[in-house]
Amino acid sequence: MSEPIELYYWPTPNGWKISIALEEMGLPYEVKLINIGAGDQFAPEFLEIAPNNRMPAIVDPDGPDGAPISVFESGAILQYLARKTGQFYGETERDRVVVEEWLMWQMGGLGPMAGQAHHFLKYAPAMDPPQDLPYAKDRYRAEVARLYGVMDRRLAKTRYLAGDFFSIADMACWGWASLWEGQQQDLSDKPNLSRWLEEVGARPAVQRGRAVAAENRSNLEDDRKAQELLFKR
C-alpha cells in the first residue's frame, strides 16, 4: 500500500474540497491541521509547500514518476488527484472541458464572491470597531444570488454541473453552496440547486469529508485574535 497523502487542512469550504475528493477517490491520507485562526499558515515550513499562505495543500509521496510532489491551490489539487486516479474528470476530452469550465467558474467566481459575502455580512460587522458596510453587503449578497441563479439554470438541464456524472466541479462548489444561509440567500426559487445540494450532501464520502476535524470550526465573529490574523494581515 502506498504512503498516505499529507493533507494540510482546516475545516472550511476550501478545505472540504480536498477532504471530500480524497474520500470519494478512496485515497489514504493523513490530516495535518493548519489552524488559520492561530497563524499556522505563516509558518516557514508550510510556506515551502503553499507560498500563498493559504490552505489546503497536499504532499503526495507517490507523485509523478514515483517522486514526492507538493501541490497548493484547491483547484490544482482537485485536477491533480483526478488525473492521478482517473476518477471524477469525465470519460472524454469534451467531458473534461466542461468539468474544467465549472471548476474555474468556482475558483474565479463562486468561492471568492461567497467568501466576500461571508466577510461583509457576518464577520466585518462583528469586528472591533464594527465595519458594517451596506454597499459591500448588498453587492456581494446580490452577486452570490446571481451565481446561484447560474447554477440553478445549469442544473435544470443536467444532474450535476458537468453533465450526468459527479465530478471534481461538484466537489469544488458544494461546500460553498452548502453555506447559502450564511450568505443570506433564498433558494425557494432555485429548485434545481436545492435538489443538487441535497443529492450531493447525501453522498457518504461527502459527509465523511465534511466531517474531518469539524470540531475545530470556530466562530470568527467572536475570535478577535483570528480576526487580526485573517483580516488585517
C-alpha positions as CSV (number, residue, x, y, z in Angstrom):
1,M,0.0,0.0,0.0
2,S,1.3,3.4,-0.9
3,E,2.1,6.0,1.8
4,P,-0.8,8.3,2.6
5,I,-1.1,11.7,1.1
6,E,-0.4,14.5,3.5
7,L,-3.4,16.9,3.6
8,Y,-2.7,20.4,5.0
9,Y,-6.2,21.4,6.0
10,W,-8.6,23.4,8.1
11,P,-12.4,22.7,8.1
12,T,-13.5,25.4,5.6
13,P,-15.2,25.2,2.2
14,N,-11.8,25.2,0.5
15,G,-10.5,22.5,2.8
16,W,-13.6,20.4,2.3
17,K,-13.0,20.3,-1.4
18,I,-9.9,18.1,-0.8
19,S,-11.1,16.0,2.1
20,I,-14.2,15.2,0.1
21,A,-12.1,14.3,-3.0
22,L,-9.8,12.1,-1.1
23,E,-12.8,10.3,0.5
24,E,-14.6,9.9,-2.9
25,M,-11.4,8.6,-4.6
26,G,-10.6,6.2,-1.8
27,L,-7.1,7.6,-1.3
28,P,-5.3,7.1,2.0
29,Y,-4.4,10.4,3.6
30,E,-3.1,11.9,6.8
31,V,-4.5,15.2,8.1
32,K,-2.1,18.0,9.0
33,L,-4.2,20.7,10.7
34,I,-3.3,24.2,9.7
35,N,-5.1,26.4,12.2
36,I,-5.7,29.5,10.2
37,G,-7.0,31.3,13.3
38,A,-3.8,30.8,15.1
39,G,-1.5,31.7,12.2
40,D,-0.2,28.2,11.2
41,Q,-0.4,29.3,7.6
42,F,2.5,31.7,8.1
43,A,4.9,29.0,9.4
44,P,8.0,28.8,7.1
45,E,7.7,25.0,6.7
46,F,4.1,25.5,5.4
47,L,5.1,28.3,3.1
48,E,7.5,25.9,1.5
49,I,4.6,24.0,0.0
50,A,2.0,26.7,0.0
51,P,3.8,30.0,-0.8
52,N,0.5,32.0,-0.9
53,N,-0.1,31.1,2.8
54,R,-3.4,29.5,2.1
55,M,-4.6,26.0,2.8
56,P,-5.4,23.4,1.5
57,A,-2.2,21.9,0.2
58,I,-1.1,18.3,-0.2
59,V,2.2,16.4,-0.3
60,D,1.9,13.2,-2.3
61,P,4.8,10.8,-1.6
62,D,3.9,8.9,-4.7
63,G,3.9,11.7,-7.2
64,P,4.7,11.7,-10.9
65,D,7.4,9.1,-11.7
66,G,7.2,7.9,-8.2
67,A,8.8,11.0,-6.7
68,P,7.1,13.1,-4.0
69,I,5.2,16.3,-5.1
70,S,3.6,19.1,-3.2
71,V,0.5,20.9,-4.7
72,F,-1.2,24.1,-3.5
73,E,-4.4,25.8,-4.7
74,S,-7.5,23.7,-4.2
75,G,-8.5,23.7,-7.9
76,A,-5.0,22.5,-8.9
77,I,-5.1,19.8,-6.2
78,L,-8.5,18.5,-7.5
79,Q,-7.2,18.3,-11.0
80,Y,-4.0,16.5,-9.9
81,L,-6.0,13.9,-7.9
82,A,-8.5,13.4,-10.7
83,R,-5.7,12.8,-13.1
84,K,-3.8,10.5,-10.7
85,T,-6.8,8.3,-10.1
86,G,-8.7,8.6,-13.4
87,Q,-11.8,9.5,-11.4
88,F,-14.4,12.3,-11.4
89,Y,-12.9,14.0,-14.5
90,G,-15.3,12.5,-17.2
91,E,-14.6,9.9,-19.8
92,T,-13.8,12.1,-22.8
93,E,-12.0,15.3,-23.7
94,R,-15.3,17.0,-24.1
95,D,-16.3,15.9,-20.6
96,R,-13.0,17.3,-19.2
97,V,-13.5,20.6,-20.9
98,V,-16.9,21.0,-19.2
99,V,-15.5,19.9,-15.8
100,E,-12.8,22.5,-16.1
101,E,-15.2,25.2,-17.1
102,W,-17.3,24.7,-13.9
103,L,-14.2,24.2,-11.8
104,M,-12.7,27.5,-13.0
105,W,-16.1,29.1,-12.5
106,Q,-16.0,28.1,-8.9
107,M,-12.4,29.2,-8.4
108,G,-12.8,32.6,-10.0
109,G,-16.4,33.3,-9.1
110,L,-18.4,31.4,-6.6
111,G,-15.6,30.9,-4.0
112,P,-14.3,34.5,-3.9
113,M,-17.8,36.1,-4.1
114,A,-19.3,33.8,-1.4
115,G,-16.2,34.4,0.7
116,Q,-16.7,38.1,0.5
117,A,-20.4,37.8,1.3
118,H,-19.5,35.9,4.5
119,H,-16.9,38.5,5.4
120,F,-19.1,41.6,4.9
121,L,-22.4,40.1,6.1
122,K,-21.1,38.2,9.2
123,Y,-17.5,39.0,10.2
124,A,-16.9,42.7,9.4
125,P,-19.9,43.9,11.5
126,A,-18.5,41.9,14.4
127,M,-15.0,43.4,14.2
128,D,-13.7,46.0,16.7
129,P,-14.6,48.6,15.7
130,P,-17.5,47.2,13.7
131,Q,-17.3,47.5,9.9
132,D,-21.0,47.5,8.9
133,L,-20.9,48.5,5.2
134,P,-24.3,48.4,3.4
135,Y,-22.8,48.8,-0.1
136,A,-20.4,45.9,0.3
137,K,-23.2,43.7,1.9
138,D,-25.6,44.5,-0.9
139,R,-23.0,44.0,-3.6
140,Y,-21.8,40.6,-2.5
141,R,-25.2,39.3,-1.5
142,A,-26.5,40.2,-4.9
143,E,-23.6,38.7,-6.8
144,V,-23.8,35.4,-4.9
145,A,-27.6,35.3,-5.8
146,R,-26.7,35.8,-9.4
147,L,-24.2,33.0,-9.3
148,Y,-26.7,30.7,-7.7
149,G,-29.1,31.6,-10.4
150,V,-26.4,30.5,-13.0
151,M,-26.1,27.2,-11.1
152,D,-29.8,26.6,-10.9
153,R,-30.3,27.2,-14.6
154,R,-27.4,24.8,-15.4
155,L,-28.8,22.1,-13.0
156,A,-32.2,22.4,-14.7
157,K,-30.5,20.7,-17.7
158,T,-28.1,18.3,-16.1
159,R,-28.0,16.2,-13.0
160,Y,-24.5,17.5,-12.0
161,L,-22.6,20.6,-13.0
162,A,-20.6,19.0,-15.8
163,G,-23.3,16.7,-17.0
164,D,-24.8,13.4,-15.8
165,F,-21.7,12.4,-13.9
166,F,-20.4,13.6,-10.5
167,S,-17.1,15.4,-10.9
168,I,-14.5,17.5,-9.1
169,A,-16.5,20.5,-10.2
170,D,-19.3,19.4,-7.9
171,M,-16.8,18.8,-5.1
172,A,-15.5,22.3,-5.6
173,C,-18.8,24.0,-5.5
174,W,-20.8,22.1,-2.9
175,G,-19.0,23.3,0.3
176,W,-19.5,26.9,-0.6
177,A,-23.1,26.4,-1.7
178,S,-24.0,24.4,1.4
179,L,-23.4,27.6,3.4
180,W,-26.0,29.6,1.5
181,E,-27.9,30.6,4.6
182,G,-24.8,32.4,6.0
183,Q,-24.6,34.3,2.6
184,Q,-28.2,35.5,3.2
185,Q,-29.6,33.7,0.2
186,D,-33.1,32.4,-0.7
187,L,-33.3,29.1,-2.5
188,S,-37.1,29.0,-2.7
189,D,-36.9,30.0,-6.4
190,K,-33.9,27.7,-7.1
191,P,-35.3,24.1,-7.0
192,N,-32.6,22.6,-9.1
193,L,-29.8,23.9,-6.9
194,S,-31.7,22.7,-3.9
195,R,-32.1,19.3,-5.4
196,W,-28.3,19.2,-6.2
197,L,-27.3,20.3,-2.7
198,E,-29.4,17.6,-1.1
199,E,-28.2,14.9,-3.5
200,V,-24.5,15.7,-3.2
201,G,-24.8,16.2,0.5
202,A,-26.3,12.7,0.9
203,R,-23.2,11.0,-0.6
204,P,-21.4,9.1,2.2
205,A,-17.9,10.3,1.1
206,V,-19.1,13.9,1.0
207,Q,-20.4,13.5,4.6
208,R,-17.1,11.9,5.7
209,G,-15.1,14.7,4.0
210,R,-17.2,17.4,5.5
211,A,-16.8,15.8,9.0
212,V,-13.0,15.9,9.0
213,A,-11.9,18.0,12.0
214,A,-15.4,19.5,12.2
215,E,-15.0,20.1,15.9
216,N,-12.3,22.7,15.1
217,R,-14.6,25.0,13.2
218,S,-14.6,28.3,15.2
219,N,-16.9,31.3,15.4
220,L,-14.8,34.1,13.8
221,E,-17.4,36.6,14.9
222,D,-16.1,36.2,18.5
223,D,-12.4,35.4,17.9
224,R,-10.5,38.7,17.9
225,K,-7.1,37.1,17.5
226,A,-8.3,35.2,14.5
227,Q,-9.8,38.3,13.0
228,E,-6.5,40.1,13.3
229,L,-4.7,37.3,11.6
230,L,-7.2,36.6,8.8
231,F,-8.5,40.1,8.0
232,K,-5.7,42.5,8.9
233,R,-2.5,40.7,7.8
